[in-house]
Amino acid sequence: MQGLGLDPDETLPLFQLGSACTRRPGPRSGKQLYIKCTNSALQSLIVQKTHKLCWRRGFERLSLPVEKSAQTQPPQLVAAPNPEAVAQKAQQKADKVGLEMEARQHLEAEPRPLVELRKSEAVYEEAKKILPSGASSNVRVYKHEPFPVIFDHGKGSRVWDIDGNEYVDYLLAYGPLILGHCHPSVVNAIKDQIQKSSMLGTTTELEVEVAKKIASMVPGAQMVSFSNSGTEATMEAVRIARAFTGRDKILKFEGHYHGHHDYVLFSVESPSSVAGLELAPTKLPFYPGIPEGVSHTVIVAPWNNLAALERTLKKYANDIAAVIMEPVIGSSGVIPPADGYLKGVRELAQKFDVLLIFDEVLTGFRIAKGGAQEYYGVNADLACFAKALGNGAPIAAITGRRDVMGMIGPGKIAYGGTYNANPLSLAACKATLDVLSKNDGEAFSRMNSITQKLTDRLQQACDKTGHDAVVQGVGPMFQLYFTRLKKISTYRQTLQCDYEKFKDFREMMLERGVYFHPDGTERLMLSAVHTTEDIEKTLTAAEDSLSKLPRRYYRSRSVR
Ligand SMILES: Cc1ncc(COP(=O)(O)O)c(C=O)c1O
């Protein structure tokens, strides 16, 4: 077993098949697992079992050569039958039938694999041939999975993969699907708009209407400007701040993500071995390709620590254009700001005369009608929105102070985008905001209360099954951290959590029809259309998974 790279303690029923089926070191190369099967009748069951095994254990491929049995040989002419040989053959046959029945009992006694992912695997094999790494965004593939689950379609809070498995969806396409999949209001709005025009290339009445709607929902939104993605919104906000202040430097926080433009790709997921001191984090580019020169425009500070921020601002104030932050971290699990922290940051920004940018790409139109600015009663100078704004249509917005936003315009800063404020996205956006703002934002209070119910009971399930864990969140965003800590308040504390355990837990949830984000360092989200039934299904799956997590996991350890 060791030769095959499997843990001897994890013998699976497959290997209880005795002579009917044996693993052998044989022609195994790379991560292939070869199984020698002497009984073709069992082949389909074994394939079913081992397919899951291969996926779970990281083997890329299964090869199952079935040895030719006597029955499969071409018929031969023989002399008169020897009675002894006939009796022996009959006995062998009886033994075989007995063995087969025994093996079947073993297999059927085991819970059958709940997910078959063969098509996902096959499509991913094809994808890799034409798409670098098999995906158009790095977050869609993970080193710890041999292939990603590939989705086919969704409806409401549920999503189906191409093998036909159904899941309660807590990924929500990484955030946009605040009204779930295919919300009829959004679908109809897009259908209606596409009959009129998908692109016009001028300012439109719809654009003005949607901008006014956003301004009515978001505190401090004296002006609104549209783009297409969170990355574009934060990139433009940084440029606006630089132009407005005449300074180059941007202060960002360790563990915060603001999209994939160079200005902000520093210290996003610093591993503890190279992250430096917690109060003076080492500035680390988020992988190669970021020019050295850009790093001179970025200052990195620890979040949720006013004293550290004040020290940094004191040192660099005259060079800093803006402080940018996720007002609730949603890119390292979900970490709320400490009491009074955002107010304190607001005051420090004022004191040192730097602009404050809230990246509300995750929190916006999700934790409250007016995002984190409303939720915490703190206004930024600029705020960036995307994801939930369009329920899946590519749209983003920057909102903020009239004087600061006034930097946008011909001869002022470069601000462009062929697809900015395209009517299709605007139509989806308007429909989304109309649904979200109905009955004074009832959708938000519902999302918040249903999520609270889920997180409270998830925490209880962890406690009851003896797992050290913290379940925490804000609004419909939450995360389950396996840790002995009682609360996660900083990025550095996330480094002490057990993500190996999360991976196994997440995989068990997947098998039980619940789709969690594959990466425990990210977050989970509910939509406005998740139901009590979804919550109950999730909790049943969680209780079952937690009670079956291998015993080695009963004590959390740091692995990141
Ligand atoms: C907080 C935050 N800001 C910015 C972005 C970038 O948004 P986009 O992927 O739409 O470019 C993301 C994406 O996950 C995000 O979570």
The ligand as an SDF file (V2000), in Angstrom:
LIG
                    3D

 16 16  0  0  0  0  0  0  0  0999 V2000
  -13.0580   42.7120   -2.5360 C   0  0  0  0  0  0  0  0  0  0  0  0
  -12.8390   42.5280   -4.0020 C   0  0  0  0  0  0  0  0  0  0  0  0
  -12.4100   43.5570   -4.7420 N   0  0  0  0  0  0  0  0  0  0  0  0
  -12.2110   43.4490   -6.0590 C   0  0  0  0  0  0  0  0  0  0  0  0
  -12.4290   42.2590   -6.7030 C   0  0  0  0  0  0  0  0  0  0  0  0
  -12.2010   42.1420   -8.1880 C   0  0  0  0  0  0  0  0  0  0  0  0
  -13.4290   42.0340   -8.8180 O   0  0  0  0  0  0  0  0  0  0  0  0
  -13.5140   41.4020  -10.2920 P   0  0  0  0  0  0  0  0  0  0  0  0
  -13.2220   39.9650  -10.1530 O   0  0  0  0  0  0  0  0  0  0  0  0
  -14.9340   41.6940  -10.7060 O   0  0  0  0  0  0  0  0  0  0  0  0
  -12.5340   42.1170  -11.1300 O   0  0  0  0  0  0  0  0  0  0  0  0
  -12.8580   41.1580   -5.9780 C   0  0  0  0  0  0  0  0  0  0  0  0
  -13.0620   39.8590   -6.6420 C   0  0  0  0  0  0  0  0  0  0  0  0
  -13.2090   38.8320   -6.0590 O   0  0  0  0  0  0  0  0  0  0  0  0
  -13.0700   41.2920   -4.5930 C   0  0  0  0  0  0  0  0  0  0  0  0
  -13.4690   40.2570   -3.8520 O   0  0  0  0  0  0  0  0  0  0  0  0
  1  2  1  0
  2  3  1  0
  2 15  2  0
  3  4  2  0
  4  5  1  0
  5  6  1  0
  5 12  2  0
  6  7  1  0
  7  8  1  0
  8  9  2  0
  8 10  1  0
  8 11  1  0
 12 13  1  0
 12 15  1  0
 13 14  2  0
 15 16  1  0
M  END
$$$$
